[in-house]
C-alpha cells in the first residue's frame, strides 16, 4: 500500500478541521435552541411579547459587522441568521412571515403594525424565577462549543476587550511590570487558557509558557471583573488559585485592585456588573441556593 503524499496528509488534516467546525455549528445550534426555550419562558414570566423585530434587526446588524470583519460574505451570514431565527420561531410556534424591519431606513411603521407595545423587563435579576434560570446551561456545558471557535478569533476578541478595559493603565504605564513577563488566565469550567504578555504597549495573547497562572470559574472571574467580589475573598476561599511565580501574580492582582473603576468605559461597566449579577444568580439557581 503506497504511503500518503504530504499533499494527501495535509488534505486529510484540513478536512478533519472542517469536520470539527461542522460539529461546532451543530452544537452551537443545539445550544441556541436551549437558550431560545429559556428566553421564551422568561418573556412569558415578564409579560414581554414573544417576538421583537427591533431586537432581530439588532442581531442582524451585529452579524453584518462581524461578517465583514472576518471576510464572510454578507448573504451567507444572513442566510445563517434566517435559518437560526426561523428555527426559533418554529420552536415557539410563531409565524415566520413578519416583515423585516430596516431600522436604518426608519421602518418603524412595520414594527408598530405587527408588534404590540413592549413591556419593560424587570430591573432585578432576583425577580426571575429560579426554575427558569435552571433552564440555562451551566458554563461547563458550553466548553465543547467554545473549543470549536478558532483560537485566533478568541485571541483577537480578548485582546480587544483588554485594550478597552485597561486603556488608562496601559497609557499611564501601570502595566509595565508585565514587560518580558507572561501571566496565564485559566477559566476552569470553560476549559479556556490564555497566556498574556505586554508587547508594544498592549496586552497580547502568546503561545509561550506562562510564569504564573490565575485559575477560576467563569462566574468567579466575572464577579471579580464586575467588582462584585474582591480578590482577597476569592483567593482566601480558593475560588481563585494562583500558581507559579507568586510575585508576578500578586503584582497583577494588586494592579487590578487599584484600577480606578471609573476609568473603565461606562457601557462596559454596566455590562460587566449586570453580567456578573446574572451569572451569580444563575449559579445559585443551579445549586438550589438563594443568591
RAHU-V818596 format. One record per backbone hydrogen bond with DSSP energy under -1.0 kcal/mol. NH is the residue of the N-H (numbers start at 1). CO is the residue of the C=O. E is the energy in kcal/mol with one decimal. If there is no record, write none. Layout:
nh=NH co=CO e=E
nh=NH co=CO e=E
This chain:
nh=9 co=5 e=-2.5
nh=10 co=6 e=-2.7
nh=11 co=7 e=-2.4
nh=12 co=8 e=-2.4
nh=13 co=9 e=-2.2
nh=14 co=10 e=-2.6
nh=15 co=11 e=-2.6
nh=16 co=12 e=-1.9
nh=17 co=13 e=-2.0
nh=18 co=14 e=-2.2
nh=19 co=15 e=-2.4
nh=20 co=16 e=-2.0
nh=21 co=17 e=-2.2
nh=22 co=18 e=-2.7
nh=23 co=19 e=-2.4
nh=24 co=20 e=-2.2
nh=25 co=21 e=-2.2
nh=26 co=22 e=-2.0
nh=27 co=23 e=-2.5
nh=28 co=24 e=-2.8
nh=29 co=25 e=-2.4
nh=30 co=26 e=-2.3
nh=31 co=27 e=-2.4
nh=32 co=28 e=-2.4
nh=33 co=29 e=-1.9
nh=34 co=30 e=-1.5
nh=35 co=31 e=-2.2
nh=36 co=32 e=-2.7
nh=37 co=33 e=-2.1
nh=38 co=34 e=-2.0
nh=39 co=35 e=-3.0
nh=40 co=36 e=-2.6
nh=41 co=37 e=-1.7
nh=42 co=38 e=-2.3
nh=43 co=39 e=-2.5
nh=44 co=40 e=-2.0
nh=45 co=41 e=-2.2
nh=46 co=42 e=-2.1
nh=47 co=43 e=-1.1
nh=48 co=43 e=-2.5
nh=56 co=52 e=-2.0
nh=57 co=53 e=-2.2
nh=58 co=54 e=-1.9
nh=59 co=55 e=-2.2
nh=60 co=56 e=-2.2
nh=61 co=57 e=-2.6
nh=62 co=58 e=-2.5
nh=63 co=59 e=-2.2
nh=64 co=60 e=-2.3
nh=65 co=61 e=-2.0
nh=66 co=62 e=-2.2
nh=67 co=63 e=-2.9
nh=68 co=64 e=-2.3
nh=69 co=65 e=-1.8
nh=70 co=66 e=-1.7
nh=72 co=67 e=-3.1
nh=77 co=73 e=-1.9
nh=78 co=74 e=-2.7
nh=79 co=75 e=-2.5
nh=80 co=76 e=-2.0
nh=81 co=77 e=-2.1
nh=82 co=78 e=-2.9
nh=83 co=79 e=-2.2
nh=84 co=80 e=-2.3
nh=85 co=81 e=-3.3
nh=86 co=82 e=-2.5
nh=87 co=83 e=-2.2
nh=88 co=84 e=-2.0
nh=89 co=85 e=-2.4
nh=90 co=86 e=-2.5
nh=91 co=87 e=-2.3
nh=92 co=88 e=-1.4
nh=94 co=89 e=-3.1
nh=105 co=102 e=-1.0
nh=106 co=103 e=-1.1
nh=107 co=102 e=-1.9
nh=108 co=106 e=-1.7
nh=112 co=108 e=-2.5
nh=113 co=109 e=-1.9
nh=114 co=110 e=-1.3
nh=115 co=111 e=-2.0
nh=127 co=124 e=-1.4
nh=128 co=125 e=-2.0
nh=132 co=129 e=-1.3
nh=133 co=129 e=-1.5
nh=134 co=130 e=-2.0
nh=135 co=132 e=-1.3
nh=136 co=133 e=-1.4
nh=141 co=138 e=-1.7
nh=142 co=139 e=-1.5
nh=146 co=142 e=-2.1
nh=147 co=143 e=-1.6
nh=148 co=145 e=-1.1
nh=149 co=146 e=-1.2
nh=154 co=150 e=-1.8
nh=155 co=151 e=-2.8
nh=156 co=152 e=-2.0
nh=157 co=153 e=-2.3
nh=158 co=154 e=-2.6
nh=159 co=155 e=-2.7
nh=160 co=156 e=-2.1
nh=161 co=157 e=-2.2
nh=162 co=158 e=-2.6
nh=163 co=159 e=-2.1
nh=164 co=160 e=-1.4
nh=165 co=161 e=-2.6
nh=166 co=162 e=-2.7
nh=170 co=166 e=-2.4
nh=171 co=167 e=-2.1
nh=172 co=168 e=-2.1
nh=174 co=169 e=-2.4
nh=176 co=173 e=-1.5
nh=178 co=175 e=-2.2
nh=179 co=176 e=-1.8
nh=181 co=178 e=-2.2
nh=183 co=196 e=-2.2
nh=184 co=212 e=-2.9
nh=185 co=194 e=-2.8
nh=186 co=214 e=-2.9
nh=187 co=192 e=-2.5
nh=188 co=216 e=-2.1
nh=192 co=187 e=-1.8
nh=194 co=185 e=-2.3
nh=196 co=183 e=-3.5
nh=197 co=204 e=-2.0
nh=198 co=178 e=-1.1
nh=199 co=202 e=-3.0
nh=204 co=197 e=-2.9
nh=206 co=195 e=-2.8
nh=211 co=182 e=-2.6
nh=212 co=182 e=-1.2
nh=213 co=243 e=-2.4
nh=214 co=184 e=-2.6
nh=215 co=241 e=-2.6
nh=216 co=186 e=-2.1
nh=221 co=217 e=-2.4
nh=222 co=218 e=-2.0
nh=223 co=219 e=-2.5
nh=224 co=220 e=-2.0
nh=225 co=221 e=-2.4
nh=226 co=222 e=-2.5
nh=227 co=224 e=-1.2
nh=228 co=223 e=-2.4
nh=229 co=223 e=-1.3
nh=234 co=230 e=-1.9
nh=235 co=231 e=-2.7
nh=236 co=232 e=-2.6
nh=237 co=233 e=-2.3
nh=238 co=235 e=-1.2
nh=239 co=234 e=-2.1
nh=240 co=234 e=-1.7
nh=241 co=215 e=-2.6
nh=243 co=213 e=-2.5
nh=245 co=211 e=-2.7
nh=246 co=244 e=-1.1
nh=249 co=245 e=-2.1
nh=250 co=246 e=-2.8
nh=251 co=247 e=-2.2
nh=252 co=248 e=-2.2
nh=253 co=249 e=-2.3
nh=254 co=250 e=-2.8
nh=255 co=251 e=-2.1
nh=256 co=252 e=-2.1
nh=257 co=253 e=-2.3
nh=258 co=254 e=-1.9
nh=263 co=260 e=-1.8
nh=264 co=261 e=-1.4
nh=269 co=265 e=-2.3
nh=270 co=266 e=-2.3
nh=271 co=267 e=-2.1
nh=272 co=268 e=-2.7
nh=273 co=269 e=-2.6
nh=274 co=270 e=-2.7
nh=275 co=271 e=-2.6
nh=276 co=272 e=-2.4
nh=277 co=273 e=-2.2
nh=278 co=274 e=-2.5
nh=279 co=275 e=-2.6
nh=280 co=276 e=-2.4
nh=281 co=277 e=-2.3
nh=282 co=278 e=-2.8
nh=283 co=279 e=-2.3
nh=284 co=280 e=-2.1
nh=285 co=281 e=-2.2
nh=286 co=282 e=-2.2
nh=287 co=283 e=-1.7
nh=289 co=284 e=-3.2
